[in-house]
Amino acid sequence: MKKDIHPKYFADAVIKCACGNEIKAGSTREKTEVEICGACHPFFTGKKKVIDTAGRVEKFKQRMAKAKA
């Protein structure tokens, strides 16, 4: 590697999530803040919900029924 062209590497950089979870990893930034992580993401926690506020699913089903008829 060439000298003086690479950013400084922090082996114990801290990644802090909005939920309070802290992860230590290697990075070129000493501290990083994220909004969501594997500990609080709905996909990984199993608390995934489908929110249908506009009735899109019902509208789709109605259109499919009309197309079949």
N, C-alpha and C positions, 0 to 999 in steps of 0.2 A: 504494500500500500504506500502511496505517496504521503509524505508528512505534511501536516498543517492544512489539509483540505477536507478532512472528515470531521463531522460533528462529534462532540464529546459523548461517550457512551456511559450511561448509568446502569450498572448491573442490578441495583436494587431500587429501581424507579417505582413509585407508588401510583396506582390507578385507583381513584376513589369514586365510588358510585353514589348517586343521590340517595339510595336506600341505606347507605352507611357501610356497605361492603368495601373492603380494601384488598387489592390484589397487588402483589409485588412481582414485577417482571422487568426484563431488560428493555431499555428504551433510550432514545436520544433526548427525551424530555425527562426531567427529574420528577415532576408531578403532573398528573393528568386527571381531569374530572370528566366523568361520563354520566349520562342521565339514566341509563339502563344497563344491567349486566346479566350474566347467567344466573345469578342468585335471585333476581327479581323479575326476569323476563317471563311473560305468560307462557310462552312455548316450552320453556324448560321447567317451570313450576307446575304445569298441568292445570293451571287456572284459566285456560284459554276460553274466551267467550266470543260468540258471534253477535254483534250488535247490529240490528236491522231497524234503524229509526225511521227510515222513509218507506218501509214496506216493499223494498226492492225484490225480495225473494218471492213474495206473493205476486207482484206484477210480472215477474219472469215466468212463474208457473202459469199465470193466466195467458200470457202470450204463447207459451208452448202448447197449452190446451187448444187455443184457437188455431194454431198452425197444424195440429193433428186432425182437427175436425174439418 
